[in-house]
Amino acid sequence: MDTTDPLVDLPPAEVFAHCLTDEGLARLRSLLDSGRYEVRAPEEAALLVVAWLLRAGEADAAAGLVEELRPHAHEVRFAPRPAGLPSPGPELVHRRTVGEAAALLERRGPDAAVEAQREALTVWRPYEDELLAHWRREDAHGPQWTADGALLLERHRSLAAAHTRCTGHLDPKSNAAVLRGALEEAVAGRAPSPRAAGLLRHAVDSMTAKREKARPPYLERPGHHELAALVRRRLSAHPVDRGLPEDAVAALVGPVTAEESRESGLPAGTVIPPSVREIAAGVLDAPVEVLLERGTIPSAEVLAELAPRLIATYDARGYADAPLRTLIGAVHRASRSRYRSHWSHWSHAYHAPASELPWVRAVERWHRDGPAARARAALTWLTETSLAAFPGTGLPVLLVYTLSGVADRAELPTPLLTEPFANDFSGAASPRLLDAARHAAELLRGTVYERYYGVDFAALRDMAEADDREGFGRLCAERAGRPVLVPQPSHWRPRPALTTDQAVMEQARILTTCNLATLVREAGIAPGPGWAALARAAFTEATAPAATAKRTARAWRHLLFHLSLCERTEQSLVLAWIDVEAARLPARAAARIAMPLAQLRLVA
């Protein structure tokens, strides 16, 4: 398909005028149907919305939007650009763009240790073989032998100047250095001393015995940086500000082809290493569930980085018309693209969500839900997705900040708790701490969670109802075994423990469940796999071989939360499963959870 832009050389005002002609509108409708357009900045979708409104029979709405855009048509391009690939639907998302993946691959330099070893075995090992063979010649010390030896010594000086990664050949005690030193003496016409002759015989015998050792197989393969450069060249054929479909990603990470081998010198059929494949696979456009399943989104923190994009694209799914869904999804993606929007020159809405843009508001009534319902649905979906994928991690701080903004739009009765937990100047606990603690007390009173952590949730609920922030701070400090600071009559105040002491902050997280109780009670979250499945997965994470003490404690806290929301029969089954799995653990992992597991059995 021809992807050249016939309007590329026209000024914005002429682009605007052309798109409102019959020919221009026909072109816009064709782009809407094919989806083969690129929206680099949000305003480039505006005239596509006009074309959609006209096709929907909304001539008045289209005319109103045109008049709102017209005063700025001389400086802002409101038209899209043609593209070779269809614009991805709103259900698709990618971890990184083609340009971002290429930038990461460009930073992949050679591994110093591997390249030094490669140099030792491809440059210095052959030279040492020649040196050894020279000393084993039958015409040793003859005129030709001496002349060839002089050439060998000269070649060593040339190699040493050109190849500097490996310095082993410079070790004066090495066998090769002994042979080279003896050769220098022989070429100069000096007879070796008895000691030097003994060292020479030992070096020759030792090197002869070692020649049988095989070269490590990984040194026979190209360096990872060379294969990263190959994948970067493959990426250069695609638009930089988008992801790619499955077949294109498969071609990116496939083995070296015969043609590429002729061009680059890399062996044909060489497999791209996992570290390079992981970077390239991040450009895959797929539903977030697929990216999670394949490990393209490996952690809750990475999911949190994608959260704004995920929420926006989830919201776009609510439009019944397929071309409109794709178009609004493109607007949301463009609002976070690398291209600088000109919208900031003339509208305060540049800093507002994409939903505030005039061309998005113009099609607002074609969404199946109102703004608050849409925000609540997105909040619930993303929270459940995160918990189902990473049940032992909870909600990372970055994800909570994103969800907090969505909760405000969803008109959630209780705001989400965000860090810091206290005011640095006054030292008072955040009022949101008390709100979160109240929800935790009402949801978890009488559960395994309350008994395990020794929390009096009834008293905590009374404290929250009384808005006793100082009392909450004291409670966290006491539970952490920290002294309660008494304010001194001084202009200097120490920073509150709720923002500086990790042990005190962890107690605040235990008492509030870090928003999980709030989201269960206010947003009705109920992850698809079920709380019992999440409890099992959290136990697996707590006992993983790579789990640190901090990760184990965090996963254990979430295990107790998930377990507390199970029905009694489910709890019994989960606890029986935990006993079986604990008996299979390696000694180190079993020792790490021995005490928490004994306490869990006691309270359950």
N, C-alpha and C positions, 0 to 999 in steps of 0.2 A: 504493500500500500504506500502511496505517495504521502510522505509526512512533511513535505515542505510547506511552510506557512506563507500563503499568498499575501498576507497582510503584514509580513515581518518588517518591510521597509516603510510602511505608512505611519505617519504620526498618529497619536491616540485619537485625535478628533476625527480623522478620516476613517480610522478603524471603526469607531462608534457609528458614524454615518453609514458606512457600507453595511454593517451588520443589521441595520434597520431597514434595508431595502429587501425586496422580494428574494433576490439572489442570496443576500447575506443571511436572511432568516432561514432559507432552505438549507444553507450550509450548516447553520447552528442546529437545525432539527436533525440533519444527517449525523452530526457529531453526537447529539443526545442518544440517538438510536444505536450507533455503533459503539459508543463509549470510548472511542479512540481520540481522546483529547487529554491535554495536560493543563492543570491549573496550578501554576507556580506560586501565585499569591491569591488570597481569597477573592479580591475584586475581579479576577479574570473569569469568575463564574457568573458574574452579574447578568450578562446578556444571554447566557444559556438559560438562566431563570426566566428572563423575558420571553424567550422562545417557548419554554415549557408552559408558561402562563397562557400565551396565545393559543397554543395547541389544546390547552385545557378549557378554552372558551372564556378565559378571564381577561378580556381585552382591557377593561377599565383598570384592573390591578396592574397589568403589564404597562399601560400608559402612565400610570402613577409612578411606577418604579423608574421608567425611562426619564420622566421629568425630574425625579430626585437625583438621578445620575448625571443628567445633561450638563449642569453647571461645572462639572469636574472632568468632562470628557476630553478637554484639551490637554490634561496632564496625566490622566490615569488610563491605562489600558483595561477595558472591561471585557475583553474577548479572550477565549482560551486559545491554546496552540494545538495543532494536530499532533498525534503521537502514533507510533507504530503498534503499540500494545493497547488493548482496552484498559480503561481506568478500572482499578480493582473495586469490587463491591465493598459496601461498608462492613461486611462480616469478616473481611480480610485485614490483616495487620502484619507488619514486619518489625523485627527487632532493630534492624539498622538499614539505612538506604544503601544503594550501590556505591555512592560516593563515600559514605562513612566506612563501608567495608574496604574499599580501595585504600583509604587513608590508613586504616589499621594494618593492612598488608604491606603498605609502603614502609612502615616503621619496623617491619620484620627484618632485622639485619642478621648476618651470620653469627652462629654460636661460636664464641671465641675458643672454647675448649675443644669443641668438635673440629673446628677448622684447623686448630693447631695440630691435633692428632692426624687429621687428613693430610696436612702438609708434611708431617713427619713420615707418613707411610707412602705418600705419592712423590715426594721430592727427595727427602733425605734417606729414606730406606733404599731406593734404587741407587743413589750415589754411594751409600755404604756398601751395597752389593758389588758395585764396580771397584771400590777401593779394596774390598776383601779379595775379589778375583784377581786384582792386580798383584797383591802380595802372594797369591798362590800360583802365579805363573812360573813355568819352568825356567824362563830366561831371567829370573829375578836378578837385579843388579847389572844386567847387561845394558848396552848403549840404548837400544830401543825401549827397554823397560824404563830406563831413567828418563827418556824423552816423554814417554807416555805418562809417567808419574808427574812430571812438571805440568803437563796439560791438566791432569786431575786436580792438582793443587790450585791452578788458575781457575778451573771451573768451580771449585769450592768457594773461592772468593766471589765469583759472579752470583752463585746461588745464594750465598749469605747476604748479599746486598739486595737481592730481589725478593727473598722469602724470609720474613722477619717474625712470623707468628710463633714458630717453634725455635726454642733456644737450646734444646737438649744437645745438639751437635757441638755447642760451644763448651760443654762441660769437659774440663781438661782430664778428668778421671775416667771418662767414657772410653769404651773400646775403640770407637771410631776415631776419637781424638788421639789415642795411642798410635793407631795405624797411620793417621795423618802426620803426627809428629815424627814418627820414624821415617816416613816417606820424605819429609822435608830434609831430614838429616842425610838420607841416602842421596837425594837429588843434589844436595850441596857437597857431596863427596866425603862426608864424615862417617866414620865407622861407629856403630852403636856401642854403648857401654854394655857390660854383661847384664846389668839390671834392666836397661832398656830392651835388650834382646829377649830377656825373660818375659817382660811385660808384653812384647810384641807377639811371642809365641802363644801366651795365654789369651791375648785378645783375638788372635786368628782362630784358635780352637773354640773359644766361647762364642764368637760370632757365627762360626760354621754350624755349631749345634743349634743356635737359635733361628737359623734361616728356615726351619721346618714349620714354624708357627704360622697359623692361618691369620689373614687380615680380618678384623671385625667386619661382619657383613654390612653394618649400617654405613661404614665408610665407603662402600662401593656405590651407595646411592647418592643422588644429588642432595645438596644442602636444602634445608627447609626454606631458607630465604630465596633460593633459586626457584623453588616451586611456588612460593608466595608471589614472586614476580610474574610467573606464568599466569596464575589465577588473576592477578591484577590486570594483566593484558586482556584476559578474557572479559573482565568486568568493563573494560573501556568501551566495549561495543554497545553498552546499555545506557539509558538515561540515568543520570546520577542521583536524582531526587525521588526515587521510587524503589519499591521492592520488585521481585521477579516471581513469575509463576514457577510451579514445580519442575516443569521440563527444562526451563532455562537454568535453574539452580543445579539440576542434575548434570547439565553440560558443564557448568562452572567447576564442579568438583570431580569430574571424570578423569581417568588416567591420561597421561600425555599421549597425544595423537601422533601419527607418523609425520604429518605436516609440521606440527609443532616441534617434533624432534629434529627435523631438517633445519628449521629456522633457529632454534635455540641451542641445539646440541645436547639437550636432555634425552636420556634413553626413552624410546617409545614404550608405552605401557607402564611407565612409572606411576605408582599410586600416590595421590595427593595425601600428605600426612594429616592425621586428625586435627592437629592444632590449626592448620590452614583451612581445612574443611569447615571447622566450627565457625570461623570468621565469615566465610563465604555463605554458609547455610543460614546465617542471620538475616540475609536479604529475602528469604522466602516469604511470599505473601500467602498467608493461610489463616484460618480461624485460630483464635488464641488457644483453643483446646488442643489443636494439632501441634502448635509450637511448644506447649507445655509437655505434651506426650513425648515429643522427640528430644526434649532437653534443650531446645533452642532458647527457651526462657528457663535458666537453670536455678533461679532463686527468687524468693519473694521480693528481694531488693531490685532485681532486674524487672520484675513485673511492675513494681512501683514506678520505675522510670517510664514505663509505657502507659501508666494509668490514665493520664489525661487523654491520650490518643484513643485508648480503649473505651473510655466513657463516651467520647465524642462519636466514635464509630458505632457504638451500641445504640446511642440515641438516634443515629441516622437510619437504623433499621426500622424505625417506627413509621416510615412513609410507605404507603401502599404501592405507589407507582415505582417500578424498578428503575427507570432512568433517573427519577428524582432522588431515589435512595443513593444511587451511585454519585450523583452530582453533589448532594449535600455531604456525603462522605469525603468527596474531593475537596470541598471547602474546608472541612475540619482538618484534613491532612495539610492543606496549604497554609493554614493559620500557624503551623509550626515548621514551615519549610525554611531553608536557608536564604531564600530570596527576600529582600527587604520590601515590604509593602509600601506603596505610595499612599495608602489610606490614612496614614498618620498625619499627612500634610493638611488634611481637611476634616477629620472626624475624630472626636474623642472616643468613638466606639472601637477604634483600633486596639485599645487596651482592654476591651470588654470581650466576653466569650463570643465565639463565632455565631452563636444563636442571636446575638444582638445586631448583626449586620442587616441592612435593609433588604437585601435580596433573599436572606434566609427568613426574615420576618414575613416577607411577601408570600411564602408558601407554608407558613406556620400552621394554618388550619387544615392542611392535608396530613398532618401527623395524627396518629390515632389517639394520642394522650395529650393532656395539658402539661405545662412546664413542671409543676410539682410532681405529678405522677411519673413523668419521664425521668426526673432526677432520682426519685425514690427507686424506680425499677433499675436504673443504672447502678445506684449505690448497692442495692441488694445483690445484683448479678456479680459485680466486681468483687464484693466481699466474699460471697460464696465461692467464687472461682479461686480466689487467693487461699482461702482456708482449705478447700478441697485439694489444691495442688501442694500446699506447704502447711500441713496441719500442725507441725511442731514449731513453726516460726512465728505464727500470729501475723499481725499487721505491722510492717515496718513503719518507721516514723514518716518517711516520704509518702507512703501510701495513705497514711492517716491524714496528712495535710491535704492531699487531693480529695479524699473522701469527705473531709470536713467541709470543703467548699461545696461539694455536691449535696451534703446533708442540709446546708443552709438553703439551697435552692429547692430541696425536697420538703422544706418546712418541717424538719424533724423536731419534735418538741424539746429534745435535749441535745445541745451541741456536743460534738465529739471532743474528747480530751486530746489535746496536743501539748507537746513539750515546748518550753520548760514548764515544770510542775509548780513553780512558785515564782513570785515577783522578786527579782534580784535586789530591789531597793528596800521594800518593806519586809521581805521575808515571808509574807503571807502565802499560804497555799492557794493555788488557782481554784476559783469557784467550780470549774469543770471537774476538778478532782472529786469534789463532794458529790456532784451529780453522778459521775461514773461509779463512785463507791455506793451510792444509794441503789443504783440499778443492780450492782453486784450483790448487795445485801438482800434485795428482794428476790433475785433470781436464784441465788445459791444457798440461801438459809436452809440448814438441815441436810446439806449434801456432803459427799465425800470431800469436796473442795474445802468446805468450812472446817471439817474435823481434821483434815490433814494439816492445814496451815494454822490451826488453832485460832481461828478468827471468831470473834463474837459478832456475828452479822446483825443481830438485833441491836446491840449497842452502837454499831457502826451506822446503822440506819438512823438511829436517834441523833447521832452526831451530824450526819448529813442533813437531816431535817432542820437542825438548829443552826446550820451553816457555821459550824465550829471549825474554822480553818486552822487556827492555832492548835486546837486539840488534835486534829488530823495529823499535823506535822509532828507533834509530840508522840503520837501513837506510832507513826512510821519509825521515828528515831528509837523509841523503846523496843520495838520489835526487831530492829537491826542491832540492838545492843550498843547504841551510841548515846553519849550523854546529851541531855537536853540543854541547849545553850540559854543562859539567862541574859537578857539584854542589859548592856552596861550603859551608864550615862556618858556617852561619848558620841562624837560626830561620826566615828567610824563604826560600821556594822559589818560583821562577817557575812559572807554570802550564805544563803540558807542551804541546809543539808539536802533539801529536796531538789536542788539543782547541781550539787557538787559531789555528794557522797553516793557512790553507786549502790552500796548496801541499803541505804535509806530509800533511794529511788526504786530499788527492786521491791521493797516492801510496799511502796505506793502502787507499783504495777500489780502486785498480788492482790491488794485490797480493791483495785478498780477493774481488774482483768483487762486493762488496756483497751477499753471500748467494746470488748466482745459481749459483755452482758448488756450494754446499752444497745448494741446493734441487734441482739436477739430480741430484746423487749420492745424496742421502738421501730425497728425496720423489719422484724420478723424473719431474720436470716435463718435458713435451714439448709446447709450444704447437701447437695444431691447424694453423695455417698452415704450420708447418715453419720450421726455423732459417734457410733460405735466404730465405724471404719476409720474415722479421724483419730479416735483414741489409739487404735492399733498402730496407725501410721506414725503418730507422735511417739509411741514407745520405740518403734523401729528407729526413728531419728535420734532419740535420746541415747540409744545403745549402738549407734553407728561407730565403726572403728575410728573415723576421723573426728568424732564429736569432742569438742573441748568441754571443760567443766561448765563454762558459761552457756554453751549451746545445750548441754545436757539439762541444766537447770531450767532453761527456757522451754525446752521441749517437754520436760516433766510438768511444768506449770500448765501447759496447754493440754497435756494428757489428762490432768485432773479436771480441767474445765470441760473437755469433751465428755469424759466419763460421767461427770455430774449431770449432764443433760440426757444421758441414756436412761431408758426404762430399767426397772430393777432386774428383769430377766436378762436384758442386754448387758448390764453391768456385770452380772455373774459370768456370762459367756466371755466377755472381754478379760476379766480377771483370770479366768481359767486359761485363756489363750496366753496371757502374759506369763503365767507360771510355766507353761510349756516352753515358750520362747526363751525365758530367762535361764532355764536349765540347759539350753543349747549354746549360751553365750561363751565366748572365750574368757579366760580367767580375768584378764584386765578389765573388760567391759562389765563382767559380772561383779567385780569388786567395786567398780565405779557406782553402780546402782544398788548395791546390797542394802545400804541403810535406807534410802528412799523407798525401795521395794518392800522392806520389812515394815516400814511405817504405813505404806499403802495397804498392806494386808491387814495391819492392825485396825485401821480406821474403817476399812471396807467390810 
